[in-house]
Amino acid sequence: MPTCWHRPLLKLPVKGHTCSASWIISHFRLFHEDRLAFKYNEIVLAEHRKGKKRLFQLTTGGQFPSPQGIIPHAEIVGTAERSASFGPHQMLFYRPTLEDYVLHMKRGPAITYPKDAAAMMMMMDIGCGSKVLESGTGTGGLALFLSRAVGREGHVDSYELRSDHLKIARKNIELWKQSWNVNHSQTWPDNIYFFHQNIMRAPPLLTDEYDAVALDLQDLSEALPYVLNVLQIGRPVVAYLPKLDKVIEINERLWHIAPSKALNFNSHGLQFGSKENEENSYYLARPSHEQPPHTGIKNIIIFITF
């Protein structure tokens, strides 16, 4: 059950007596430490002094395997957040943010990285009460960000074709909601609805039903005509495209992209392919080695009908 926390009511000394600063600080510290104490069923992020992080849930009888040995979950429960030492174990334990959780939760397919999810939601221009259609649930990371953005008055309809991906997404989202509800007075909104089917083969939806559409699909050619019928006039469709050739296809090749050439690595350096092979060259896009892990290429398309 969620715990409702109220502002602490400190019983001041009787009239005529002074209230020392140390007395107030000690009483407030007791309340503050109790509020921040870990509880069972919460998600905890453990960080080793070398920067390695691991996500786990506090369970009855559970154990956390640290590099220095086993730490029982019972020793972590009741301690304050960011406790740094358990005997010989030098670890930091704290509650993960939603960004931390998405980055370290169990994965099936590649996740939508938080910085990309933030940009996508800005493009979709959604807020409290918005209705969003998502196709390609994946591991459920984007669905969690959308759920927080639309609030209790809105909802997210998420379609996923693969059952194994949908199973992972359901588990990840339920785990986050369960942990959130343990330590917050207001529960996480129950506003995500899953559909295990192809969005193009789904039952007919109402016209102008959604405020925004988020697509994470390999092929958008079939999905775009369908989502136009359920999207409100002038509202955006945001596609998360991991391959540049799909971006070129959607933009009708308005981008100037040079074809790739064959490269030979030898003792003489880089040798480009001959001109005869240029006709058989293909478009190739890959992230730079100086960038963070692959985060896809975002493309926003706004359709306006009259």
Backbone bond lengths (Angstrom), bond angles and torsions (degrees), N, CA, C in turn:
res aa  C-N    CA-C-N  psi(-1)  N-CA   C-N-CA  omega(-1)  CA-C   N-CA-C  phi
1 M - - - 1.458 - - 1.527 109.02 -
2 P 1.343 116.72 138.98 1.461 118.58 178.43 1.516 111.44 -67.29
3 T 1.291 116.26 147.10 1.457 122.14 -179.57 1.512 109.39 -101.65
4 C 1.321 115.94 129.09 1.457 121.14 -179.87 1.519 108.79 -97.28
5 W 1.318 115.44 119.90 1.455 120.20 -178.15 1.522 109.53 -103.23
6 H 1.315 115.76 135.53 1.454 121.76 176.75 1.523 109.21 -116.42
7 R 1.313 115.14 164.63 1.452 119.65 176.93 1.528 109.24 -60.40
8 P 1.313 118.22 132.02 1.477 119.66 -176.61 1.515 111.82 -64.19
9 L 1.326 115.19 137.28 1.446 121.27 176.58 1.522 108.19 -101.33
10 L 1.316 117.25 105.51 1.457 121.83 -178.52 1.520 109.19 -86.84
11 K 1.314 117.47 126.80 1.457 122.15 177.59 1.526 108.52 -80.11
12 L 1.311 114.79 106.12 1.460 119.60 -178.23 1.517 110.44 -75.30
13 P 1.338 117.61 157.50 1.459 120.60 177.80 1.530 111.42 -61.20
14 V 1.303 115.84 164.25 1.459 120.67 -177.73 1.514 109.87 -64.84
15 K 1.311 115.60 163.23 1.456 121.74 -176.97 1.524 110.14 -59.82
16 G 1.288 114.41 136.64 1.456 119.59 179.32 1.512 113.32 99.70
17 H 1.337 117.82 -12.62 1.460 121.23 178.90 1.531 109.11 -104.80
18 T 1.283 116.46 148.48 1.460 121.17 178.25 1.517 110.56 -86.35
19 C 1.323 115.43 154.03 1.470 122.02 179.65 1.523 107.98 -112.05
20 S 1.294 117.26 110.53 1.463 120.67 -176.44 1.518 110.66 -73.45
21 A 1.344 115.03 154.34 1.467 120.54 179.04 1.521 110.99 -65.62
22 S 1.330 117.11 -36.55 1.471 119.66 -179.63 1.519 111.35 -65.51
23 W 1.343 117.09 -34.13 1.469 120.28 178.40 1.520 110.91 -65.33
24 I 1.338 116.74 -44.20 1.463 120.57 179.34 1.517 110.49 -65.48
25 I 1.334 117.86 -43.76 1.467 121.06 -178.19 1.523 110.88 -63.71
26 S 1.322 117.42 -41.21 1.464 120.21 -178.79 1.523 111.47 -65.00
27 H 1.350 117.65 -41.22 1.451 120.20 179.13 1.526 111.67 -69.09
28 F 1.327 116.16 -40.18 1.462 118.58 178.21 1.519 110.83 -66.89
29 R 1.337 117.67 -36.30 1.465 120.91 -179.55 1.519 110.60 -65.36
30 L 1.319 117.88 -38.29 1.458 120.60 178.26 1.513 111.01 -62.04
31 F 1.331 116.29 -44.32 1.466 119.71 178.38 1.523 110.69 -66.26
32 H 1.324 116.75 -42.80 1.463 120.78 -176.74 1.522 111.19 -64.34
33 E 1.327 117.42 -43.28 1.452 120.45 -179.39 1.522 111.39 -67.91
34 D 1.346 116.58 -36.34 1.460 118.95 178.42 1.516 111.04 -67.16
35 R 1.336 117.02 -35.70 1.460 119.86 -179.62 1.520 111.20 -69.37
36 L 1.335 117.38 -33.52 1.455 121.11 -177.28 1.518 113.07 -90.27
37 A 1.310 117.89 -1.34 1.460 120.18 -178.00 1.522 110.49 -66.68
38 F 1.331 116.23 140.57 1.461 120.99 178.42 1.528 110.34 -68.31
39 K 1.327 114.57 147.87 1.464 121.60 178.58 1.519 109.14 -128.18
40 Y 1.309 114.74 159.96 1.465 119.31 176.67 1.531 110.40 -62.22
41 N 1.337 115.27 149.91 1.469 125.20 -179.43 1.525 112.94 75.62
42 E 1.331 117.64 2.79 1.457 119.53 174.77 1.527 110.44 -84.27
43 I 1.322 115.56 152.48 1.456 121.80 173.52 1.526 108.25 -89.79
44 V 1.304 116.12 133.33 1.462 122.23 -178.11 1.520 108.53 -125.30
45 L 1.312 115.35 141.09 1.454 121.39 174.77 1.524 108.42 -107.02
46 A 1.317 116.33 118.61 1.460 122.23 179.21 1.522 109.38 -97.92
47 E 1.304 115.90 132.49 1.463 121.22 -179.52 1.517 109.77 -124.80
48 H 1.314 115.28 122.53 1.460 121.71 177.24 1.518 108.99 -79.42
49 R 1.324 116.21 159.65 1.459 120.14 -177.43 1.524 112.30 -62.75
50 K 1.331 117.32 -20.39 1.460 120.63 176.73 1.519 112.64 -85.69
51 G 1.326 117.98 1.28 1.455 121.68 176.18 1.508 114.79 97.63
52 K 1.324 118.57 -3.09 1.453 120.84 178.90 1.526 109.69 -73.17
53 K 1.336 116.14 137.89 1.452 121.65 -176.97 1.527 110.48 -122.47
54 R 1.329 114.46 147.51 1.456 120.03 178.43 1.518 109.11 -145.90
55 L 1.321 115.82 136.26 1.462 122.59 -177.93 1.521 109.55 -100.81
56 F 1.343 116.71 136.93 1.459 119.84 176.85 1.525 109.13 -155.61
57 Q 1.323 115.96 164.47 1.464 122.44 -179.85 1.519 109.75 -110.04
58 L 1.325 116.17 136.32 1.464 121.59 178.56 1.525 109.65 -75.24
59 T 1.314 117.09 119.72 1.457 122.68 -179.34 1.524 110.09 -129.25
60 T 1.310 115.55 157.43 1.467 120.53 177.88 1.524 110.12 -66.81
61 G 1.298 117.11 124.05 1.459 122.14 -178.74 1.514 114.13 79.89
62 G 1.342 117.96 3.91 1.458 120.77 -178.83 1.518 112.52 -77.55
63 Q 1.324 115.38 163.68 1.455 122.19 179.61 1.516 109.86 -137.59
64 F 1.332 115.27 144.59 1.458 121.04 176.90 1.524 109.36 -109.46
65 P 1.333 117.70 117.65 1.471 119.97 179.85 1.523 111.06 -82.90
66 S 1.314 116.85 104.27 1.456 121.67 177.70 1.522 109.24 -93.75
67 P 1.324 118.70 166.24 1.472 120.41 177.87 1.521 113.17 -59.60
68 Q 1.353 117.99 -25.30 1.459 120.68 -178.94 1.520 113.21 -94.96
69 G 1.326 117.66 -5.43 1.455 120.02 -179.46 1.518 111.93 144.45
70 I 1.310 116.05 -170.30 1.447 123.07 -176.27 1.530 110.75 -89.22
71 I 1.353 115.55 133.14 1.464 121.68 174.95 1.525 107.51 -115.90
72 P 1.331 119.84 114.26 1.467 120.83 176.99 1.521 111.09 -64.01
73 H 1.327 115.62 142.47 1.464 119.58 178.00 1.524 111.24 -61.53
74 A 1.325 117.18 -28.34 1.461 120.31 -179.64 1.524 111.79 -63.32
75 E 1.338 118.11 -26.61 1.462 120.54 177.95 1.522 111.68 -78.41
76 I 1.323 116.98 -22.26 1.462 120.46 179.72 1.524 110.56 -86.07
77 V 1.328 116.98 -37.64 1.466 121.24 179.59 1.526 109.35 -63.27
78 G 1.325 115.64 132.37 1.457 121.07 -179.55 1.503 114.42 93.47
79 T 1.327 117.81 -12.47 1.462 120.49 177.80 1.523 109.39 -87.68
80 A 1.321 115.76 162.56 1.460 120.93 -179.59 1.519 110.43 -76.71
81 E 1.318 114.60 155.49 1.459 120.04 177.94 1.517 110.26 -62.64
82 R 1.329 114.97 146.65 1.467 123.68 -177.94 1.520 111.95 66.03
83 S 1.329 117.54 31.49 1.460 120.08 171.76 1.522 108.02 -63.06
84 A 1.313 115.97 132.73 1.461 119.50 -169.79 1.518 114.05 -104.72
85 S 1.319 119.38 -10.23 1.452 118.87 -174.50 1.517 110.67 -147.92
86 F 1.338 115.61 133.13 1.457 123.24 172.50 1.524 106.92 -128.71
87 G 1.328 115.45 85.30 1.456 118.40 -176.16 1.518 109.75 65.77
88 P 1.332 117.45 -122.47 1.467 119.74 179.98 1.524 113.20 -80.45
89 H 1.335 117.67 -3.90 1.461 121.43 -175.14 1.526 109.97 -89.72
90 Q 1.304 116.85 119.82 1.453 122.73 177.17 1.525 108.23 -102.06
91 M 1.335 116.59 95.65 1.453 121.82 -176.69 1.522 109.01 -139.50
92 L 1.320 115.61 154.24 1.453 122.37 171.05 1.524 108.20 -107.78
93 F 1.319 117.16 131.60 1.454 122.55 178.02 1.531 108.30 -122.47
94 Y 1.318 116.67 124.56 1.458 119.73 178.82 1.527 109.81 -151.89
95 R 1.328 114.79 163.27 1.458 120.89 -179.16 1.520 109.11 -77.11
96 P 1.315 118.03 130.29 1.464 119.94 -178.61 1.522 111.80 -76.18
97 T 1.307 115.99 147.16 1.451 120.61 167.76 1.528 108.71 -75.13
98 L 1.312 116.43 171.63 1.464 119.20 177.96 1.521 110.70 -62.09
99 E 1.315 117.04 -35.09 1.461 120.27 176.65 1.526 110.62 -63.83
100 D 1.332 116.91 -44.96 1.462 120.43 177.70 1.524 111.03 -59.89
101 Y 1.316 115.28 -43.02 1.465 119.47 -176.43 1.522 111.00 -64.24
102 V 1.317 117.44 -44.83 1.469 120.51 -178.97 1.524 110.99 -63.98
103 L 1.317 117.09 -36.28 1.467 120.38 -178.82 1.521 112.86 -72.81
104 H 1.344 118.22 -27.61 1.461 121.01 -173.64 1.527 113.65 -115.96
105 M 1.314 119.30 0.57 1.457 120.52 179.65 1.521 110.30 -72.78
106 K 1.322 115.91 169.28 1.455 120.65 -179.77 1.523 110.21 -65.06
107 R 1.328 115.48 136.06 1.458 120.26 -176.14 1.522 111.08 -114.75
108 G 1.305 113.74 149.84 1.450 122.04 167.51 1.516 106.16 -114.88
109 P 1.340 117.25 -85.48 1.466 119.78 171.35 1.519 110.32 -78.82
110 A 1.314 116.15 176.03 1.462 121.01 178.59 1.522 109.64 -64.22
111 I 1.328 115.94 142.82 1.455 120.31 -176.48 1.528 110.53 -85.64
112 T 1.324 115.79 162.61 1.451 122.18 167.22 1.521 106.77 -86.97
113 Y 1.328 117.05 113.18 1.452 119.97 -174.01 1.527 110.31 -66.24
114 P 1.343 116.45 145.33 1.471 119.93 -174.87 1.519 114.17 -53.37
115 K 1.322 118.07 -39.65 1.465 118.97 -178.66 1.529 111.08 -67.13
116 D 1.325 117.27 -30.44 1.455 120.37 175.48 1.523 110.90 -75.53
117 A 1.341 116.39 -38.64 1.462 119.91 177.99 1.522 111.04 -61.95
118 A 1.336 117.28 -39.20 1.462 120.70 178.57 1.527 110.78 -63.61
119 A 1.335 116.78 -42.97 1.466 120.05 178.90 1.526 111.04 -65.58
120 M 1.328 116.87 -38.80 1.461 120.18 179.54 1.526 111.82 -64.27
121 M 1.337 117.12 -40.95 1.460 119.62 179.98 1.523 111.64 -68.98
122 M 1.327 117.26 -32.88 1.459 119.72 174.12 1.516 110.70 -65.61
123 M 1.326 116.84 -39.22 1.461 120.40 177.70 1.522 111.57 -66.07
124 M 1.340 116.20 -37.58 1.462 119.93 -178.60 1.519 112.19 -75.24
125 D 1.336 117.37 -17.48 1.463 121.65 177.24 1.526 110.99 55.12
126 I 1.322 115.63 52.76 1.457 120.76 -179.23 1.514 110.25 -105.95
127 G 1.320 114.94 159.58 1.452 120.90 179.56 1.509 109.94 -158.71
128 C 1.313 115.85 -162.22 1.457 121.45 -177.89 1.531 110.41 -60.04
129 G 1.316 116.36 124.77 1.453 121.86 179.28 1.514 115.12 94.33
130 S 1.326 118.21 -2.57 1.469 120.58 -179.45 1.520 110.91 -73.31
131 K 1.328 115.15 152.12 1.463 122.53 176.09 1.521 107.80 -113.95
132 V 1.336 115.39 121.16 1.462 121.27 -171.92 1.517 109.73 -121.67
133 L 1.312 115.77 138.82 1.459 122.89 174.36 1.521 108.28 -107.69
134 E 1.339 116.38 126.55 1.462 121.98 178.77 1.515 108.92 -120.96
135 S 1.311 116.16 132.79 1.453 121.36 175.63 1.517 108.57 -122.81
136 G 1.331 115.90 117.38 1.451 121.95 -173.27 1.518 109.51 104.89
137 T 1.336 117.11 71.45 1.461 121.06 -175.78 1.517 111.87 -64.07
138 G 1.341 116.47 -39.55 1.463 119.89 -178.68 1.512 111.80 64.48
139 T 1.325 117.25 -129.50 1.460 121.99 179.30 1.525 112.66 -90.55
140 G 1.320 118.31 -2.30 1.457 121.96 175.55 1.509 115.08 92.79
141 G 1.325 118.76 5.59 1.457 120.58 -178.30 1.516 112.80 -65.41
142 L 1.328 117.43 -48.96 1.459 120.40 -179.75 1.525 110.99 -65.31
143 A 1.327 117.46 -35.90 1.463 120.86 178.60 1.532 110.98 -60.81
144 L 1.331 117.77 -37.08 1.461 120.69 177.87 1.524 111.58 -65.97
145 F 1.314 117.51 -43.12 1.458 120.40 177.42 1.527 110.71 -64.35
146 L 1.320 117.16 -41.02 1.462 120.36 177.82 1.519 111.15 -64.94
147 S 1.329 116.33 -39.22 1.462 120.82 -179.96 1.517 111.11 -61.04
148 R 1.311 117.27 -42.90 1.466 120.17 178.92 1.519 111.66 -68.47
149 A 1.342 117.16 -33.50 1.462 120.32 -177.58 1.525 112.17 -71.33
150 V 1.335 118.30 -40.21 1.469 120.36 -174.57 1.520 112.23 -84.99
151 G 1.326 118.73 -19.81 1.456 121.47 174.77 1.527 113.60 71.35
152 R 1.330 114.99 -166.40 1.466 121.11 -176.07 1.520 112.22 -71.89
153 E 1.320 117.36 -28.01 1.458 119.83 -178.24 1.521 113.13 -80.33
154 G 1.325 117.90 -17.25 1.457 121.27 179.74 1.517 111.76 -104.55
155 H 1.320 116.37 -176.70 1.460 120.60 176.46 1.523 109.89 -156.32
156 V 1.323 114.74 158.56 1.465 123.23 -179.93 1.516 108.08 -122.94
157 D 1.330 117.53 121.19 1.458 123.20 174.35 1.525 108.03 -100.72
158 S 1.323 116.08 114.29 1.457 121.55 -173.14 1.526 109.85 -114.39
159 Y 1.338 116.11 124.75 1.463 122.80 -179.52 1.524 109.40 -108.19
160 E 1.330 115.28 134.68 1.460 121.66 177.96 1.520 108.96 -142.20
161 L 1.330 115.86 129.98 1.456 120.92 -176.87 1.522 112.30 -81.59
162 R 1.322 117.57 -36.48 1.463 121.11 -175.57 1.522 110.75 -88.40
163 S 1.322 116.01 129.16 1.456 120.87 -177.44 1.527 111.94 -69.80
164 D 1.343 118.43 -34.46 1.460 120.02 -179.45 1.528 111.31 -68.09
165 H 1.335 116.99 -37.67 1.452 119.53 175.87 1.526 111.17 -66.62
166 L 1.318 116.57 -41.67 1.459 120.31 -178.94 1.527 111.22 -65.30
167 K 1.323 116.99 -35.69 1.462 120.74 178.57 1.518 111.20 -64.30
168 I 1.336 116.68 -42.61 1.463 120.72 178.49 1.522 110.36 -65.89
169 A 1.330 117.10 -41.87 1.462 120.32 -179.25 1.521 111.40 -63.74
170 R 1.320 117.48 -43.88 1.470 120.14 178.52 1.529 111.18 -59.45
171 K 1.323 115.66 -44.31 1.458 119.93 -177.98 1.519 111.39 -65.80
172 N 1.324 117.45 -42.80 1.461 120.79 179.83 1.524 111.73 -63.52
173 I 1.312 116.53 -42.74 1.465 120.07 -177.85 1.519 110.84 -69.81
174 E 1.323 118.08 -42.21 1.459 120.73 179.22 1.524 111.37 -65.45
175 L 1.329 117.00 -36.17 1.457 120.55 178.81 1.519 110.90 -65.46
176 W 1.331 117.10 -41.42 1.460 120.46 178.64 1.533 110.69 -66.07
177 K 1.332 117.06 -44.35 1.456 120.71 -179.70 1.528 111.62 -63.53
178 Q 1.317 116.80 -39.92 1.457 120.53 179.31 1.527 111.21 -63.67
179 S 1.321 116.38 -44.02 1.463 119.95 179.19 1.526 111.25 -67.22
180 W 1.306 117.57 -40.38 1.462 121.70 179.17 1.527 111.00 -60.79
181 N 1.326 116.34 -44.40 1.464 120.55 -175.50 1.527 112.95 -68.04
182 V 1.335 117.36 -22.17 1.458 120.10 -179.93 1.518 111.02 -68.07
183 N 1.320 117.70 -37.36 1.465 120.87 -169.82 1.522 113.57 -116.02
184 H 1.344 118.22 12.78 1.462 120.75 179.23 1.522 109.90 -129.74
185 S 1.316 115.46 142.41 1.459 119.71 179.68 1.518 111.58 -70.64
186 Q 1.326 117.39 -31.94 1.461 121.87 178.49 1.519 109.21 -102.87
187 T 1.323 116.46 121.68 1.458 120.55 -175.78 1.517 110.94 -70.93
188 W 1.330 114.92 158.44 1.468 120.89 177.34 1.528 108.62 -67.80
189 P 1.320 119.36 136.05 1.470 120.96 -177.04 1.523 112.36 -63.93
190 D 1.306 115.20 138.75 1.466 121.63 177.65 1.522 108.11 -92.84
191 N 1.317 115.91 76.72 1.466 120.71 -170.56 1.521 114.00 -127.28
192 I 1.331 117.56 16.02 1.470 121.31 177.51 1.525 108.31 -108.50
193 Y 1.333 116.60 126.42 1.464 122.23 -179.52 1.529 108.41 -120.14
194 F 1.321 115.28 121.53 1.461 121.34 -176.26 1.528 110.65 -95.32
195 F 1.344 114.49 146.03 1.462 121.81 176.76 1.529 107.61 -135.55
196 H 1.326 115.45 119.99 1.460 120.90 -179.82 1.519 108.97 -90.96
197 Q 1.310 116.32 79.47 1.459 121.27 179.46 1.522 110.18 -169.69
198 N 1.317 114.45 164.66 1.458 121.35 175.55 1.521 108.50 -73.03
199 I 1.310 116.09 133.32 1.455 119.01 -176.00 1.525 111.82 -64.11
200 M 1.346 117.13 -29.71 1.455 119.74 178.61 1.520 112.52 -72.48
201 R 1.336 117.40 -20.05 1.457 121.06 -179.91 1.531 111.75 -106.95
202 A 1.301 116.54 13.21 1.460 120.73 179.22 1.522 110.11 -75.88
203 P 1.332 117.92 157.49 1.470 120.46 175.90 1.522 110.40 -57.48
204 P 1.311 117.60 149.85 1.477 120.22 -178.69 1.528 111.53 -56.07
205 L 1.335 115.04 131.83 1.450 120.99 178.52 1.522 110.30 -98.49
206 L 1.310 115.79 165.22 1.453 120.45 -178.77 1.527 110.33 -68.98
207 T 1.319 116.60 144.77 1.452 121.59 176.65 1.528 109.79 -69.46
208 D 1.321 115.55 142.49 1.472 121.66 -178.99 1.530 111.44 56.74
209 E 1.324 116.83 39.76 1.453 120.60 -175.61 1.527 112.52 -82.57
210 Y 1.330 118.06 -33.55 1.465 120.85 -169.04 1.526 111.88 -113.98
211 D 1.339 113.54 150.29 1.461 120.81 176.55 1.523 112.31 -87.11
212 A 1.319 117.34 -22.49 1.461 121.15 179.99 1.522 108.65 -161.06
213 V 1.332 115.48 158.12 1.462 122.66 -179.86 1.525 108.10 -131.57
214 A 1.328 116.29 133.69 1.462 122.88 175.93 1.522 108.70 -117.70
215 L 1.319 117.12 124.06 1.455 122.26 -176.76 1.527 109.65 -118.82
216 D 1.319 115.20 130.77 1.466 121.86 173.42 1.521 106.75 -131.26
217 L 1.335 115.79 75.97 1.457 122.57 -173.19 1.524 110.02 -128.26
218 Q 1.319 115.05 157.43 1.455 120.16 176.53 1.525 111.29 -72.89
219 D 1.322 116.74 -38.79 1.458 121.56 -176.88 1.525 108.96 -126.63
220 L 1.323 116.28 119.08 1.462 121.04 -178.09 1.521 113.23 -97.08
221 S 1.311 117.91 -6.74 1.463 120.42 -173.57 1.516 112.74 -62.58
222 E 1.348 117.20 -34.62 1.452 120.04 179.87 1.521 112.18 -87.26
223 A 1.318 117.66 -29.82 1.457 120.47 -175.16 1.519 112.97 -77.93
224 L 1.333 117.50 -34.70 1.462 119.70 -175.66 1.523 113.40 -60.60
225 P 1.349 120.90 -46.46 1.471 119.01 178.62 1.520 112.84 -61.13
226 Y 1.331 117.11 -30.59 1.462 119.98 -178.48 1.520 111.42 -72.70
227 V 1.339 116.91 -46.56 1.459 119.40 -175.22 1.524 111.77 -70.25
228 L 1.317 118.33 -20.72 1.466 119.75 177.94 1.522 111.72 -62.03
229 N 1.321 116.36 -31.96 1.463 119.56 -177.36 1.524 112.52 -74.10
230 V 1.319 118.20 -22.82 1.465 120.74 -176.75 1.527 112.12 -106.58
231 L 1.318 116.92 2.15 1.453 121.42 -177.83 1.517 110.13 -97.32
232 Q 1.308 116.36 139.35 1.454 120.00 177.60 1.524 110.52 -67.58
233 I 1.312 115.52 155.61 1.457 121.20 -175.64 1.524 110.52 -62.15
234 G 1.324 114.67 129.69 1.455 120.26 176.53 1.518 115.52 79.45
235 R 1.324 117.65 4.79 1.459 120.56 -178.81 1.525 110.55 -91.51
236 P 1.349 118.33 157.55 1.462 120.88 -170.79 1.529 114.28 -91.33
237 V 1.318 113.50 154.12 1.461 123.34 165.97 1.522 106.58 -114.84
238 V 1.328 116.60 122.60 1.461 121.31 -179.84 1.521 108.39 -110.17
239 A 1.316 115.75 122.70 1.462 121.46 -178.76 1.520 109.65 -109.60
240 Y 1.316 115.44 131.92 1.468 122.74 177.43 1.517 106.85 -98.25
241 L 1.330 116.28 103.72 1.455 121.44 -171.14 1.523 110.17 -112.60
242 P 1.332 117.52 117.19 1.466 119.69 -179.60 1.515 114.38 -81.59
243 K 1.333 118.13 -11.60 1.466 120.92 -176.35 1.517 109.62 -121.72
244 L 1.321 115.65 136.06 1.452 120.54 -176.49 1.532 111.58 -68.34
245 D 1.330 118.65 -29.25 1.461 118.93 -179.25 1.525 111.34 -64.69
246 K 1.361 117.00 -28.29 1.456 119.64 175.57 1.524 111.25 -71.10
247 V 1.321 116.99 -35.73 1.457 120.48 176.18 1.521 110.16 -64.38
248 I 1.328 116.08 -42.30 1.464 120.26 178.23 1.522 110.34 -62.63
249 E 1.326 116.61 -40.14 1.458 120.84 -179.51 1.524 111.52 -65.02
250 I 1.338 116.32 -43.19 1.458 119.96 -179.57 1.520 111.21 -67.02
251 N 1.313 116.82 -37.76 1.460 121.18 -179.01 1.525 112.75 -87.01
252 E 1.313 116.74 11.94 1.469 122.46 178.53 1.537 111.35 55.30
253 R 1.337 114.60 39.33 1.463 122.62 176.37 1.536 112.89 56.25
254 L 1.324 115.98 38.96 1.459 119.74 174.81 1.531 111.35 -77.34
255 W 1.302 117.13 -13.43 1.459 120.40 178.48 1.531 110.07 -83.17
256 H 1.302 115.94 146.29 1.460 120.13 175.49 1.525 108.04 -92.61
257 I 1.316 115.78 101.05 1.461 121.80 -178.10 1.524 108.55 -117.90
258 A 1.313 117.72 122.02 1.454 121.30 178.22 1.519 110.03 -79.91
259 P 1.322 118.50 140.92 1.469 120.04 178.70 1.518 111.30 -69.10
260 S 1.327 114.90 150.53 1.455 119.64 179.11 1.518 110.39 -76.96
261 K 1.324 116.31 157.20 1.455 122.01 178.82 1.521 110.05 -124.77
262 A 1.302 116.88 155.32 1.461 120.75 179.37 1.521 109.53 -69.45
263 L 1.313 115.74 138.70 1.450 121.40 -179.86 1.525 109.88 -119.98
264 N 1.312 116.08 137.04 1.456 121.41 176.50 1.519 108.70 -116.32
265 F 1.321 116.10 122.37 1.454 121.21 179.71 1.531 108.58 -97.62
266 N 1.333 116.07 113.56 1.458 119.84 178.32 1.525 108.79 -143.22
267 S 1.307 115.37 -172.00 1.464 119.88 -176.62 1.523 112.61 -66.56
268 H 1.334 117.43 -17.27 1.467 121.26 -178.83 1.529 111.55 -92.93
269 G 1.334 117.38 4.88 1.456 119.68 -179.97 1.520 111.43 97.71
270 L 1.321 116.67 -157.56 1.456 122.55 -177.38 1.521 109.71 -82.46
271 Q 1.321 115.89 131.25 1.452 122.24 177.30 1.528 108.33 -119.40
272 F 1.319 116.91 115.61 1.452 120.55 179.96 1.519 110.63 -77.07
273 G 1.329 114.33 153.23 1.454 120.06 -179.73 1.518 111.86 -66.35
274 S 1.286 116.54 165.09 1.456 121.36 -178.30 1.521 110.66 -74.96
275 K 1.322 116.88 163.44 1.462 121.46 -179.89 1.523 111.77 -66.30
276 E 1.351 116.55 -25.62 1.459 118.42 -179.67 1.526 111.33 -64.32
277 N 1.325 117.35 -26.84 1.462 120.77 -176.70 1.524 113.56 -90.22
278 E 1.354 117.02 -1.96 1.442 119.28 -177.17 1.525 112.02 -66.45
279 E 1.352 117.65 -30.01 1.454 119.54 179.53 1.518 111.61 -66.96
280 N 1.326 118.37 -25.45 1.460 122.00 -179.81 1.530 112.65 -96.10
281 S 1.323 115.96 6.98 1.460 118.39 -179.71 1.528 110.04 -73.22
282 Y 1.309 116.65 165.21 1.454 122.02 -175.64 1.518 109.19 -136.67
283 Y 1.349 114.65 163.76 1.460 120.49 179.48 1.528 109.25 -79.55
284 L 1.302 116.00 135.99 1.453 120.99 -177.16 1.522 109.28 -140.35
285 A 1.329 116.59 132.71 1.466 121.43 177.46 1.521 108.68 -134.30
286 R 1.287 116.32 132.76 1.452 120.56 176.90 1.529 108.43 -149.27
287 P 1.368 117.51 145.59 1.466 119.37 -176.99 1.515 111.52 -67.90
288 S 1.326 115.39 153.65 1.456 120.74 177.52 1.525 110.37 -68.96
289 H 1.333 116.10 152.12 1.459 119.47 179.39 1.518 111.67 -69.27
290 E 1.340 118.43 -14.80 1.451 121.56 179.11 1.527 112.84 -86.78
291 Q 1.328 117.43 -8.61 1.452 120.97 -178.63 1.521 110.60 -88.40
292 P 1.348 117.95 162.65 1.468 121.06 174.17 1.520 110.08 -67.77
293 P 1.356 118.81 175.97 1.460 120.49 -177.76 1.516 112.71 -52.51
294 H 1.317 115.10 154.95 1.464 123.29 -173.89 1.515 111.86 -46.56
295 T 1.325 116.33 123.57 1.456 120.81 -176.88 1.513 112.70 -121.58
296 G 1.299 118.18 10.41 1.454 120.30 175.38 1.517 112.37 78.06
297 I 1.308 115.29 177.51 1.456 123.13 178.11 1.514 107.08 -126.10
298 K 1.320 116.58 123.14 1.457 120.44 -175.32 1.518 109.34 -93.18
299 N 1.314 115.94 141.35 1.443 121.03 179.32 1.516 108.12 -138.42
300 I 1.316 118.03 127.07 1.450 121.90 -179.01 1.519 110.04 -108.37
301 I 1.312 115.28 134.39 1.456 121.26 -179.67 1.511 107.62 -128.35
302 I 1.314 119.11 123.03 1.450 122.86 179.26 1.522 108.49 -110.19
303 F 1.320 116.72 120.66 1.447 122.25 -179.80 1.531 109.06 -103.41
304 I 1.300 117.47 132.69 1.456 122.76 176.72 1.521 108.59 -125.82
305 T 1.321 115.89 121.83 1.455 121.29 179.55 1.517 109.64 -111.78
306 F 1.306 116.33 155.30 1.464 122.52 -177.80 1.528 110.03 -122.49
